[in-house]
Amino acid sequence: MHKRWMTVLLAGCVLVALSMVVADAFAAQSTKDVTASPKLKQESLQKVGAQPIENDSEYVIGHGDVLGVSVYGEGDMAAGDDAAAGDKKGGNGVTVRLDGRISLKHVGDVQAAGLTPTQLADMLKTLFATVYDDPVVTVVLQKSESQRYTVMGKVAKPGVYPINYPINLVQAIAECGGFDQWANSEVTVVRKDSKDLTKDFQGNTLKFDYDDFLAGKKLERNVILKSGDIVIVH
């Protein structure tokens, strides 16, 4: 049990460090305003000997996310009541409502949920072009609230947690305070989305044994959590 808590505590320290660098993690401009092509970026990575990230898919905006939308030279475009709490004059971003839309100056309500920041910037460039001459639009994900996972069972702080960075199963357990005194070593992950299932899942569930993990066995079962995952600690 002592080793178990030491490992979870170490994972918690890693989480604290990661949480200090998640701000403005996703930002995009309209593709027409980005002069560096994807090919040039790939070649630049190769020149410095860097490895491409395993998952290079762009973030998809969801309900509750806080976005910063600005036009170069004109400032923040968040409109009135939709401006994020704390600054009704804009500057703190705009929250994606339950209907998937955001309200912006000059163009009104526009869909944001289901789009990537780049897609939204491309669309807004077209819309703001009716107001400004060749606007340079930037969309920044200021706070991710739509990507979440749930932890239930014998942990210190069960609940629903946001995914602000790639987080694995052990880190998620650390995030919710670790095992309580009645927990055993068994954990179940339930994943609804079939396209994110790995070979370690049986159907839509994955079985994880923390004692095996401490012994260096079946480390591949310490999976990266996806939005919508449910973690059950037995």
C-alpha positions as CSV (number, residue, x, y, z in Angstrom):
1,M,0.0,0.0,0.0
2,H,2.9,2.4,0.8
3,K,4.4,1.9,-2.7
4,R,0.9,2.4,-4.2
5,W,0.5,5.8,-2.5
6,M,4.1,6.9,-3.4
7,T,3.5,6.1,-7.1
8,V,0.2,8.0,-7.1
9,L,1.8,11.0,-5.3
10,L,4.6,11.1,-7.9
11,A,2.0,11.1,-10.7
12,G,0.2,14.0,-8.9
13,C,3.4,16.0,-8.9
14,V,3.7,15.5,-12.7
15,L,0.1,16.8,-13.0
16,V,0.9,20.0,-11.2
17,A,3.8,20.6,-13.5
18,L,1.7,20.0,-16.6
19,S,-1.1,22.2,-15.4
20,M,1.2,25.2,-15.4
21,V,1.7,25.0,-19.2
22,V,-1.8,24.3,-20.5
23,A,-3.0,27.9,-21.1
24,D,-3.5,28.8,-24.7
25,A,-2.6,25.3,-25.7
26,F,-4.6,25.5,-29.0
27,A,-4.6,28.5,-31.3
28,A,-5.3,29.0,-35.0
29,Q,-5.5,31.6,-37.7
30,S,-7.3,31.4,-41.0
31,T,-5.4,29.1,-43.4
32,K,-5.2,32.1,-45.8
33,D,-3.3,34.0,-43.3
34,V,-0.8,31.3,-42.4
35,T,2.2,31.5,-44.8
36,A,4.0,28.3,-43.5
37,S,2.5,25.3,-45.3
38,P,2.1,21.9,-43.6
39,K,4.8,20.5,-45.8
40,L,7.2,23.3,-44.7
41,K,6.4,22.6,-41.1
42,Q,7.1,18.9,-41.5
43,E,10.4,19.6,-43.3
44,S,11.4,22.0,-40.5
45,L,10.7,19.3,-37.9
46,Q,12.9,16.8,-39.7
47,K,15.7,19.4,-40.0
48,V,15.9,19.8,-36.2
49,G,15.6,16.0,-35.6
50,A,12.2,16.2,-33.9
51,Q,9.7,13.4,-34.0
52,P,6.1,14.2,-35.0
53,I,3.5,13.8,-32.3
54,E,1.6,10.5,-32.5
55,N,-1.8,12.1,-32.6
56,D,-1.7,15.2,-34.8
57,S,-5.4,15.7,-35.1
58,E,-6.6,19.2,-34.2
59,Y,-8.7,19.9,-31.2
60,V,-12.5,19.9,-31.8
61,I,-14.4,22.6,-30.1
62,G,-17.2,21.5,-27.8
63,H,-19.9,22.9,-25.5
64,G,-18.6,25.0,-22.6
65,D,-15.2,25.7,-24.1
66,V,-13.9,29.2,-23.7
67,L,-12.6,30.7,-26.9
68,G,-10.7,33.9,-27.6
69,V,-11.6,35.4,-31.0
70,S,-9.8,38.5,-32.3
71,V,-9.3,40.4,-35.4
72,Y,-5.8,41.9,-35.9
73,G,-5.9,45.6,-35.3
74,E,-9.5,45.5,-34.0
75,G,-9.1,43.5,-30.8
76,D,-11.4,41.0,-29.1
77,M,-14.6,40.1,-30.8
78,A,-16.6,38.6,-27.8
79,A,-20.0,40.1,-27.6
80,G,-21.9,41.3,-24.5
81,D,-23.5,38.7,-22.4
82,D,-21.6,35.8,-24.0
83,A,-18.2,37.2,-22.9
84,A,-16.7,34.8,-20.3
85,A,-17.4,35.6,-16.7
86,G,-15.3,38.3,-15.2
87,D,-15.1,40.7,-18.1
88,K,-18.3,41.7,-20.0
89,K,-16.2,44.1,-22.1
90,G,-14.4,41.2,-23.7
91,G,-10.8,40.0,-23.4
92,N,-11.6,36.9,-21.4
93,G,-13.0,35.0,-24.3
94,V,-16.5,33.8,-25.3
95,T,-18.1,30.6,-24.0
96,V,-19.6,28.0,-26.4
97,R,-23.2,27.8,-25.3
98,L,-25.4,24.7,-25.0
99,D,-26.7,25.3,-28.6
100,G,-23.1,25.1,-29.8
101,R,-22.9,28.7,-30.8
102,I,-21.0,31.8,-29.7
103,S,-22.0,35.5,-30.0
104,L,-19.5,37.9,-31.7
105,K,-19.5,41.5,-32.5
106,H,-20.8,42.5,-35.9
107,V,-21.6,38.9,-37.1
108,G,-23.9,37.7,-34.3
109,D,-24.4,34.1,-33.4
110,V,-22.1,31.6,-35.2
111,Q,-21.6,27.8,-34.8
112,A,-18.4,26.8,-33.0
113,A,-19.1,23.3,-31.6
114,G,-17.9,20.5,-33.8
115,L,-15.4,22.7,-35.6
116,T,-11.6,22.9,-35.1
117,P,-10.1,26.3,-34.3
118,T,-8.7,26.5,-37.8
119,Q,-12.1,25.7,-39.4
120,L,-13.7,28.3,-37.2
121,A,-11.0,30.9,-38.1
122,D,-11.6,30.2,-41.8
123,M,-15.3,30.7,-41.4
124,L,-15.0,33.8,-39.4
125,K,-12.6,35.4,-41.9
126,T,-15.3,35.1,-44.5
127,L,-17.9,36.6,-42.1
128,F,-15.7,39.4,-40.8
129,A,-14.7,40.3,-44.4
130,T,-18.2,41.9,-44.7
131,V,-17.0,44.4,-42.0
132,Y,-13.2,44.7,-42.3
133,D,-10.9,44.7,-45.2
134,D,-9.0,41.4,-45.4
135,P,-9.3,40.6,-41.7
136,V,-6.7,38.4,-40.0
137,V,-8.7,36.3,-37.5
138,T,-7.2,34.3,-34.6
139,V,-9.1,31.7,-32.6
140,V,-7.5,30.6,-29.3
141,L,-8.8,27.9,-27.0
142,Q,-8.5,29.7,-23.7
143,K,-10.1,27.0,-21.5
144,S,-11.2,23.4,-22.4
145,E,-14.4,22.5,-20.6
146,S,-16.0,20.0,-23.1
147,Q,-13.4,17.2,-22.9
148,R,-14.1,15.4,-19.7
149,Y,-13.8,12.0,-18.0
150,T,-15.5,10.5,-14.9
151,V,-14.0,8.7,-12.0
152,M,-16.3,6.6,-9.7
153,G,-15.8,4.1,-6.9
154,K,-13.3,3.9,-4.1
155,V,-11.2,7.1,-4.6
156,A,-10.8,10.1,-2.4
157,K,-12.6,12.6,-4.8
158,P,-14.9,10.9,-7.3
159,G,-16.3,13.2,-9.9
160,V,-16.1,14.6,-13.4
161,Y,-12.7,16.0,-14.5
162,P,-11.6,18.1,-17.5
163,I,-9.0,16.9,-19.9
164,N,-6.6,19.8,-20.3
165,Y,-3.6,17.7,-21.6
166,P,-3.0,14.0,-22.4
167,I,-3.6,12.1,-19.1
168,N,-3.2,8.4,-18.5
169,L,-5.1,6.2,-16.1
170,V,-2.6,6.4,-13.2
171,Q,-2.5,10.2,-13.5
172,A,-6.3,10.3,-13.5
173,I,-6.4,8.4,-10.2
174,A,-3.8,10.8,-8.8
175,E,-5.9,13.7,-10.0
176,C,-8.9,12.5,-7.9
177,G,-6.8,12.1,-4.7
178,G,-5.8,8.4,-5.1
179,F,-7.4,5.2,-3.8
180,D,-9.3,5.3,-0.6
181,Q,-8.6,2.8,2.2
182,W,-11.2,0.3,0.9
183,A,-9.9,0.1,-2.7
184,N,-8.3,-3.0,-4.1
185,S,-5.9,-2.9,-7.1
186,E,-8.6,-3.4,-9.8
187,V,-9.8,-0.6,-12.1
188,T,-12.2,-0.7,-15.0
189,V,-12.3,1.8,-17.9
190,V,-15.5,2.1,-19.9
191,R,-15.2,3.7,-23.3
192,K,-18.2,4.4,-25.4
193,D,-16.6,5.5,-28.7
194,S,-15.6,2.4,-30.6
195,K,-13.1,4.3,-32.8
196,D,-10.9,4.9,-29.8
197,L,-10.8,1.3,-28.6
198,T,-7.4,-0.4,-28.4
199,K,-6.5,-4.1,-28.5
200,D,-6.5,-4.1,-24.7
201,F,-10.2,-3.5,-24.5
202,Q,-12.7,-6.3,-24.4
203,G,-15.8,-4.9,-25.9
204,N,-16.0,-1.4,-24.5
205,T,-14.2,-2.1,-21.2
206,L,-10.5,-2.4,-20.2
207,K,-9.4,-4.1,-17.0
208,F,-6.4,-2.5,-15.2
209,D,-4.6,-4.0,-12.2
210,Y,-2.6,-1.5,-10.2
211,D,-0.5,-4.2,-8.5
212,D,0.6,-5.5,-12.0
213,F,1.5,-1.9,-12.9
214,L,3.7,-1.5,-9.8
215,A,5.4,-4.8,-10.8
216,G,6.1,-3.5,-14.3
217,K,3.5,-5.8,-15.9
218,K,1.0,-4.9,-18.6
219,L,2.1,-1.3,-18.7
220,E,0.3,-0.8,-22.0
221,R,-3.0,-0.9,-20.0
222,N,-2.2,2.4,-18.5
223,V,-4.0,4.0,-21.4
224,I,-4.4,7.7,-22.3
225,L,-8.0,8.7,-21.3
226,K,-10.4,10.0,-23.9
227,S,-13.3,12.4,-23.5
228,G,-16.3,10.5,-22.2
229,D,-14.3,7.7,-20.5
230,I,-15.6,6.3,-17.2
231,V,-13.1,5.1,-14.7
232,I,-14.4,2.7,-12.0
233,V,-12.1,1.9,-9.0
234,H,-13.1,-1.3,-7.2
